Amino acid sequence: MRSSGTGLVTIGCVAAGLAGLFSPTSPAQAAGFALREGMPDWMGNAFAGGSAKAYDAGTAYTNPAGMVRLNWNEVAAGFHILAPSSEFSGQNFVGPGVTTPGSQGGNVLPPAVTASTFGVWSYSPDLKFGLAVTEPFGLRVANPGDFVGRYQSLVSAITDVSVSLSAAYRFNEHFSIGGGPVIDYFRARLTQAINIGPASALTGDPVGDVHGDDVSAGFNIGALYQFNDNLRVGVDYRSRIDHKIDGDQSIFVPGLLTLASPSTAALLSAQNTGVTTKITLPDSVTFGVYWQIDPRWAVMADVQWTEWSLIQNVNIVPTNPLLPGSTLKENWRDTWFASVGVNYRVTDKLTLQGGFAFDESPVTDANRTTRLPDGDRYELGVGIQYAVLPNLTLQAAYLHGFVGDVSIDNAASATSGVIRGHYSNSINTWSVGAALRF
């Protein structure tokens, strides 16, 4: 076994993970590796109208310019349970007619929980300040150790926490702007089995483990135009955020392999090193409209463009200069998201919600991986709001994401083999929350 070959396999794991870490079959509620969950109100309308609603503290995130419509102080929070499903069917080919033994993996996406908090402070009728603490990106994909695609990937996990600080100013009765800095913490852990050939049947597979984190910053800016009290339009821009990931690469070497081939075990252990790479979280532009038709009915819509094409080539650099680096080509594309929603006020206290959305994936059939078996999705949301007190509103929502079957024909590295088959994907999300005025 050549040392350089092993290094490339393991380093390739780093590149594959950090560049294509997330999937719609994961807890991600948006294409690529984004999460949209914030407030149940958003999900009840399938994320329609977020940039123009501006009727609770959630606007501190979706469009800070909308805070001028809140003539009170408010805090709001959402709690979300995500139950994704992703099951693979197919084989991993390591040679002509030769497949990797193992299982199909079953559902590789465990349930997940996310939460978000928002606040708006009304300094004056025309000047507001806001705070939003959210998880805009996130994932956990856990393939079993005997997965037929274990040489492609095993575990992919991400934690991303964003803190947005904002201010909004109203110039006149129609026009306002808002924005501020965004502080973002990003952490990833990736594992992958390493193919050492027929010997693995006797000794077991070595496993590469890479993890790292970074803190970086961007910004959010938005504008809101109110034609009248019932009709308004909004635009919001969230900037890209550049992360330089510093981490460690380590390889678990089975004890039987150490006994059977000390030289191979030594070569694998020599791959333990620090690593660095860069990933850019994409920027996005959202346009929205909100129309209160009458005291009972309101309709809304959003259109969003996301610059996923920022993720093209990912360069992995070991801190040990004696080890080779690698470049992984992801070739993602920019995407569009569109949604429509409706609110119906049954009584002064009770409001029912519905919405439908289409979310385009940055991944195509040509570049789908086991870390990102992504596909275009359709989302259907329903929700309810109930004002238990004049200043306290409770919210609940359910959202289902239809992804269906997506094909895969991909090799993560020169020694991983080629995995061919399809993933059957869907996701269910439940959300509860509350908004308190004071």
C-alpha positions as CSV (number, residue, x, y, z in Angstrom):
1,M,0.0,0.0,0.0
2,R,1.4,3.4,-0.9
3,S,1.4,6.2,1.6
4,S,0.5,8.8,-1.0
5,G,-2.6,6.8,-2.0
6,T,-3.8,6.5,1.5
7,G,-3.3,10.2,2.1
8,L,-5.3,11.1,-1.0
9,V,-8.2,8.9,0.1
10,T,-8.4,10.4,3.5
11,I,-7.8,14.0,2.4
12,G,-10.4,13.4,-0.3
13,C,-12.8,12.6,2.5
14,V,-12.1,16.1,4.0
15,A,-12.8,17.8,0.7
16,A,-15.9,15.8,-0.1
17,G,-17.3,16.5,3.3
18,L,-16.7,20.2,3.6
19,A,-17.7,21.0,0.1
20,G,-20.8,18.7,-0.2
21,L,-21.7,18.0,3.4
22,F,-25.4,18.3,3.4
23,S,-28.5,16.9,1.7
24,P,-32.2,17.4,1.5
25,T,-32.6,14.0,3.1
26,S,-30.8,15.4,6.1
27,P,-32.5,17.8,8.6
28,A,-31.9,20.5,6.0
29,Q,-35.2,22.2,5.2
30,A,-33.8,23.9,2.1
31,A,-31.9,22.8,-0.9
32,G,-28.1,22.3,-0.6
33,F,-27.2,22.4,3.1
34,A,-29.4,25.3,4.3
35,L,-31.9,25.2,7.1
36,R,-35.0,27.5,6.9
37,E,-36.6,26.8,10.2
38,G,-37.0,29.8,12.4
39,M,-40.6,30.3,13.6
40,P,-43.6,28.0,13.1
41,D,-45.2,31.0,11.3
42,W,-42.6,30.6,8.5
43,M,-43.2,26.9,8.1
44,G,-47.0,27.3,8.2
45,N,-46.8,29.4,5.0
46,A,-44.0,27.2,3.5
47,F,-41.7,30.2,4.0
48,A,-43.7,32.5,1.8
49,G,-43.7,36.2,2.5
50,G,-41.0,36.2,5.1
51,S,-39.3,39.3,3.6
52,A,-42.6,41.3,3.7
53,K,-44.7,40.0,6.6
54,A,-43.1,42.1,9.3
55,Y,-45.7,41.4,11.9
56,D,-43.5,39.7,14.7
57,A,-39.9,39.6,15.9
58,G,-38.9,37.0,13.3
59,T,-38.5,39.8,10.8
60,A,-35.2,40.6,12.6
61,Y,-33.9,37.7,10.6
62,T,-36.0,37.6,7.4
63,N,-35.9,41.3,6.7
64,P,-34.7,43.7,9.5
65,A,-36.3,46.7,7.7
66,G,-39.7,45.2,8.8
67,M,-38.9,45.9,12.5
68,V,-40.3,49.5,12.0
69,R,-43.8,48.0,12.0
70,L,-43.4,46.8,15.6
71,N,-44.4,49.6,17.9
72,W,-43.5,47.5,20.9
73,N,-40.8,45.3,22.3
74,E,-41.1,41.6,21.4
75,V,-39.3,38.3,21.9
76,A,-40.1,35.2,19.9
77,A,-38.7,31.7,19.8
78,G,-39.3,28.5,17.8
79,F,-38.5,24.9,18.6
80,H,-38.4,22.4,15.7
81,I,-38.3,18.6,15.4
82,L,-37.1,17.3,12.1
83,A,-37.7,13.7,11.0
84,P,-35.9,13.1,7.7
85,S,-35.8,9.8,5.8
86,S,-33.2,8.7,3.3
87,E,-32.7,5.1,2.1
88,F,-30.2,3.9,-0.4
89,S,-30.6,1.1,-2.9
90,G,-27.7,0.0,-5.1
91,Q,-24.1,-1.1,-5.0
92,N,-20.6,0.2,-4.8
93,F,-18.4,-1.2,-7.5
94,V,-14.6,-1.5,-6.8
95,G,-13.8,-3.3,-10.1
96,P,-15.6,-4.8,-13.1
97,G,-18.4,-6.9,-11.6
98,V,-16.8,-6.6,-8.1
99,T,-18.9,-5.0,-5.4
100,T,-18.2,-3.9,-1.9
101,P,-19.9,-6.3,0.6
102,G,-22.2,-4.8,3.2
103,S,-25.6,-3.4,3.9
104,Q,-27.8,-0.8,2.1
105,G,-27.7,1.3,5.3
106,G,-31.4,1.7,6.0
107,N,-32.5,5.2,7.0
108,V,-29.2,7.1,7.5
109,L,-30.7,10.3,8.9
110,P,-31.5,10.4,12.6
111,P,-34.1,12.9,13.9
112,A,-32.8,16.3,14.8
113,V,-33.9,19.3,17.0
114,T,-33.2,22.9,16.2
115,A,-34.2,26.2,17.9
116,S,-34.2,29.9,17.1
117,T,-34.7,33.1,19.1
118,F,-35.6,36.6,18.0
119,G,-35.9,40.0,19.7
120,V,-36.9,43.5,18.7
121,W,-36.4,46.6,20.9
122,S,-38.5,49.6,19.9
123,Y,-36.2,52.6,20.7
124,S,-38.6,55.1,19.0
125,P,-41.4,54.9,16.4
126,D,-38.8,55.2,13.7
127,L,-35.8,53.4,15.1
128,K,-35.7,49.7,16.1
129,F,-33.0,47.3,17.1
130,G,-33.1,43.5,16.6
131,L,-31.4,40.2,17.5
132,A,-31.7,36.8,15.8
133,V,-30.0,33.6,16.9
134,T,-30.5,30.9,14.4
135,E,-29.1,27.7,12.9
136,P,-29.0,28.5,9.2
137,F,-27.1,25.4,8.2
138,G,-27.0,21.9,9.7
139,L,-26.7,18.1,9.2
140,R,-26.2,14.7,10.5
141,V,-25.9,11.7,8.2
142,A,-24.9,8.5,9.9
143,N,-24.2,5.5,7.6
144,P,-23.5,2.2,9.5
145,G,-19.9,0.8,9.5
146,D,-20.9,-2.0,7.0
147,F,-22.6,0.4,4.5
148,V,-21.7,-0.7,1.0
149,G,-20.7,2.9,0.3
150,R,-18.5,3.3,3.4
151,Y,-15.5,4.1,1.1
152,Q,-17.5,7.1,-0.1
153,S,-18.6,8.3,3.4
154,L,-19.7,7.2,6.8
155,V,-20.7,10.2,9.1
156,S,-21.2,13.8,8.1
157,A,-22.1,16.2,10.8
158,I,-22.4,20.0,10.9
159,T,-23.2,22.6,13.5
160,D,-23.7,26.2,12.4
161,V,-24.9,29.0,14.7
162,S,-25.6,32.5,13.5
163,V,-26.0,35.6,15.6
164,S,-27.5,38.6,13.7
165,L,-27.5,42.1,15.1
166,S,-29.6,44.7,13.3
167,A,-31.1,48.2,13.3
168,A,-34.0,49.6,11.3
169,Y,-34.9,53.1,10.4
170,R,-38.2,54.5,8.9
171,F,-37.7,57.4,6.6
172,N,-41.3,58.0,6.0
173,E,-44.7,56.3,6.2
174,H,-43.8,54.1,3.2
175,F,-40.0,53.3,3.2
176,S,-37.7,51.8,5.7
177,I,-34.3,50.1,5.7
178,G,-32.5,47.7,8.1
179,G,-29.4,45.6,8.5
180,G,-26.4,44.8,10.6
181,P,-23.5,42.3,11.1
182,V,-23.9,38.5,11.2
183,I,-21.5,36.4,13.4
184,D,-21.3,32.8,12.2
185,Y,-19.8,29.7,14.0
186,F,-19.2,26.7,11.7
187,R,-18.1,23.2,12.9
188,A,-17.9,19.9,10.9
189,R,-17.0,16.3,11.5
190,L,-16.6,13.8,8.7
191,T,-15.6,10.1,8.7
192,Q,-15.0,7.7,5.9
193,A,-13.7,4.1,5.7
194,I,-10.4,3.6,3.8
195,N,-10.2,0.9,1.2
196,I,-7.0,-1.2,1.7
197,G,-8.1,-4.0,-0.6
198,P,-8.9,-7.7,0.2
199,A,-7.1,-7.4,3.6
200,S,-10.0,-5.5,5.0
201,A,-12.1,-8.7,5.0
202,L,-9.8,-10.1,7.7
203,T,-8.6,-7.0,9.6
204,G,-11.5,-4.5,9.2
205,D,-11.4,-1.1,7.5
206,P,-9.3,1.8,8.8
207,V,-11.5,4.9,9.3
208,G,-10.5,8.5,8.6
209,D,-11.9,11.2,10.9
210,V,-11.7,14.9,10.2
211,H,-13.1,17.7,12.3
212,G,-12.6,21.4,12.5
213,D,-14.4,24.8,13.1
214,D,-14.2,28.5,12.5
215,V,-15.9,31.8,13.4
216,S,-16.4,34.4,10.7
217,A,-18.7,37.3,9.8
218,G,-21.0,38.7,7.2
219,F,-23.9,41.0,7.0
220,N,-27.7,41.3,6.4
221,I,-29.5,44.3,4.8
222,G,-33.1,44.8,3.8
223,A,-35.7,47.3,2.7
224,L,-39.4,47.5,3.0
225,Y,-41.9,49.6,1.1
226,Q,-45.5,49.9,2.4
227,F,-48.0,51.1,-0.2
228,N,-50.6,51.2,2.6
229,D,-51.4,49.4,5.9
230,N,-52.5,46.3,4.0
231,L,-50.0,45.9,1.1
232,R,-46.2,45.9,1.3
233,V,-43.1,44.5,-0.5
234,G,-39.7,43.7,0.8
235,V,-36.2,42.8,-0.3
236,D,-33.5,41.2,1.8
237,Y,-29.9,40.4,1.1
238,R,-27.8,38.0,3.2
239,S,-24.1,38.2,2.4
240,R,-21.7,35.3,1.7
241,I,-19.5,34.2,4.7
242,D,-16.0,33.0,4.1
243,H,-14.8,30.3,6.5
244,K,-11.3,29.1,6.9
245,I,-11.6,25.7,8.6
246,D,-8.8,24.6,10.9
247,G,-9.0,21.1,12.1
248,D,-7.4,17.7,12.5
249,Q,-7.2,14.5,10.5
250,S,-6.8,11.2,12.3
251,I,-7.0,7.6,11.2
252,F,-8.3,4.7,13.3
253,V,-6.2,1.6,12.5
254,P,-7.8,-1.8,13.5
255,G,-5.7,-3.8,15.9
256,L,-5.7,-6.8,13.6
257,L,-4.3,-4.7,10.8
258,T,-1.4,-3.6,13.1
259,L,-0.6,-7.2,13.8
260,A,-1.0,-8.4,10.2
261,S,0.8,-5.6,8.5
262,P,2.8,-3.2,10.8
263,S,4.2,-1.3,7.8
264,T,0.7,-0.6,6.5
265,A,-0.5,0.5,9.9
266,A,2.5,2.8,10.2
267,L,1.8,4.4,6.8
268,L,-1.8,5.0,7.8
269,S,-0.9,6.5,11.2
270,A,1.6,8.8,9.4
271,Q,-1.5,10.5,7.8
272,N,-2.5,12.0,11.1
273,T,-2.1,15.8,10.7
274,G,-3.7,19.1,11.0
275,V,-5.7,20.3,7.9
276,T,-7.1,23.5,6.6
277,T,-9.7,24.3,3.9
278,K,-12.0,27.0,2.9
279,I,-15.7,27.1,2.4
280,T,-18.0,30.0,1.5
281,L,-21.5,30.0,2.8
282,P,-23.6,31.4,-0.1
283,D,-25.2,34.8,-0.3
284,S,-28.9,35.2,-1.2
285,V,-31.4,37.8,-2.3
286,T,-35.1,37.4,-1.4
287,F,-38.1,39.4,-2.8
288,G,-41.5,39.2,-1.1
289,V,-45.0,40.6,-1.0
290,Y,-47.7,40.6,1.7
291,W,-51.3,41.6,1.0
292,Q,-54.0,41.8,3.7
293,I,-57.0,41.4,1.4
294,D,-59.5,42.0,4.2
295,P,-59.6,41.5,8.0
296,R,-59.8,37.7,7.5
297,W,-57.7,36.8,4.5
298,A,-54.0,37.5,3.7
299,V,-51.9,36.2,0.9
300,M,-48.1,36.3,0.5
301,A,-45.2,35.1,-1.7
302,D,-41.4,35.0,-1.8
303,V,-38.8,34.4,-4.5
304,Q,-35.2,33.8,-3.6
305,W,-31.9,33.4,-5.5
306,T,-29.0,31.7,-3.8
307,E,-25.4,31.8,-5.1
308,W,-24.5,28.1,-4.5
309,S,-22.1,28.3,-7.5
310,L,-19.6,29.7,-5.0
311,I,-18.9,26.0,-4.2
312,Q,-16.8,24.8,-7.1
313,N,-13.3,23.6,-6.2
314,V,-12.4,22.9,-2.6
315,N,-8.6,22.7,-1.9
316,I,-7.5,20.7,1.1
317,V,-4.1,21.6,2.6
318,P,-2.4,19.4,5.2
319,T,-0.3,21.3,7.8
320,N,2.3,18.6,7.4
321,P,4.1,19.7,4.2
322,L,5.2,16.1,3.5
323,L,1.6,15.0,2.9
324,P,-0.2,15.7,-0.4
325,G,-3.1,18.0,-0.7
326,S,-6.0,17.5,-3.0
327,T,-8.7,19.4,-4.9
328,L,-12.3,18.3,-5.2
329,K,-14.6,19.6,-7.9
330,E,-18.2,20.1,-6.7
331,N,-19.5,22.2,-9.5
332,W,-22.6,23.4,-7.8
333,R,-25.1,25.8,-9.5
334,D,-27.1,28.8,-8.4
335,T,-30.7,28.1,-7.4
336,W,-34.2,29.6,-7.2
337,F,-36.8,29.2,-4.5
338,A,-40.4,30.3,-4.8
339,S,-43.3,30.0,-2.4
340,V,-46.9,31.2,-1.9
341,G,-49.0,31.2,1.3
342,V,-52.3,32.2,2.8
343,N,-53.5,33.1,6.3
344,Y,-57.2,32.9,7.4
345,R,-58.2,34.6,10.6
346,V,-61.1,32.4,12.0
347,T,-61.6,34.6,15.1
348,D,-59.8,37.5,16.7
349,K,-57.6,34.9,18.5
350,L,-57.3,32.0,15.9
351,T,-55.5,32.1,12.6
352,L,-55.0,29.2,10.2
353,Q,-52.1,29.1,7.7
354,G,-51.1,27.2,4.6
355,G,-48.4,27.4,1.9
356,F,-46.6,25.7,-0.9
357,A,-43.0,26.0,-2.1
358,F,-40.6,24.8,-4.8
359,D,-36.9,24.6,-3.8
360,E,-34.3,24.0,-6.6
361,S,-31.2,21.9,-5.7
362,P,-27.6,23.1,-6.4
363,V,-26.8,19.5,-7.1
364,T,-27.4,17.8,-10.5
365,D,-27.3,14.1,-11.5
366,A,-23.7,14.6,-12.6
367,N,-22.3,15.6,-9.2
368,R,-24.5,13.9,-6.6
369,T,-22.6,12.2,-3.7
370,T,-23.4,10.1,-0.7
371,R,-22.7,13.2,1.4
372,L,-25.2,15.2,-0.7
373,P,-27.9,13.0,-2.4
374,D,-29.8,16.3,-3.0
375,G,-32.7,16.9,-5.4
376,D,-35.3,19.4,-6.2
377,R,-38.1,19.5,-3.6
378,Y,-41.7,20.6,-3.1
379,E,-42.9,21.6,0.3
380,L,-46.4,21.8,1.8
381,G,-46.9,23.6,5.1
382,V,-49.9,24.1,7.4
383,G,-49.9,26.1,10.7
384,I,-52.0,27.6,13.4
385,Q,-51.6,30.7,15.6
386,Y,-53.6,31.4,18.8
387,A,-53.5,34.5,20.9
388,V,-53.9,33.2,24.4
389,L,-53.4,36.7,25.8
390,P,-53.4,40.1,24.1
391,N,-49.6,40.1,24.2
392,L,-48.9,36.4,23.8
393,T,-49.4,34.3,20.7
394,L,-48.7,30.6,20.5
395,Q,-47.7,29.0,17.1
396,A,-47.5,25.5,15.7
397,A,-46.8,24.2,12.2
398,Y,-46.2,21.0,10.2
399,L,-44.2,20.9,6.9
400,H,-43.7,18.0,4.6
401,G,-40.9,18.0,2.0
402,F,-41.4,15.9,-1.2
403,V,-38.1,14.9,-2.7
404,G,-38.7,11.4,-4.2
405,D,-36.0,9.2,-5.7
406,V,-32.7,10.7,-6.9
407,S,-30.0,8.7,-8.8
408,I,-26.3,8.5,-7.9
409,D,-23.3,7.4,-9.9
410,N,-20.2,8.8,-8.2
411,A,-16.7,8.1,-7.0
412,A,-15.4,10.0,-4.0
413,S,-11.8,9.1,-4.8
414,A,-9.6,6.9,-6.9
415,T,-9.9,4.0,-4.4
416,S,-13.5,4.4,-3.1
417,G,-15.1,2.6,-6.0
418,V,-18.1,3.9,-7.9
419,I,-21.5,3.9,-6.1
420,R,-24.5,3.4,-8.3
421,G,-28.2,3.4,-7.3
422,H,-30.8,5.8,-5.9
423,Y,-31.9,7.4,-2.7
424,S,-35.5,7.6,-1.6
425,N,-36.0,10.8,0.3
426,S,-38.5,12.8,2.3
427,I,-38.7,14.9,5.4
428,N,-41.3,15.8,8.0
429,T,-40.9,18.8,10.4
430,W,-43.0,19.8,13.4
431,S,-42.6,23.2,15.0
432,V,-43.9,25.1,18.1
433,G,-43.2,28.6,19.2
434,A,-44.4,31.7,20.9
435,A,-44.2,35.5,20.5
436,L,-44.4,37.8,23.5
437,R,-45.0,41.6,23.4
438,F,-44.1,43.9,26.2
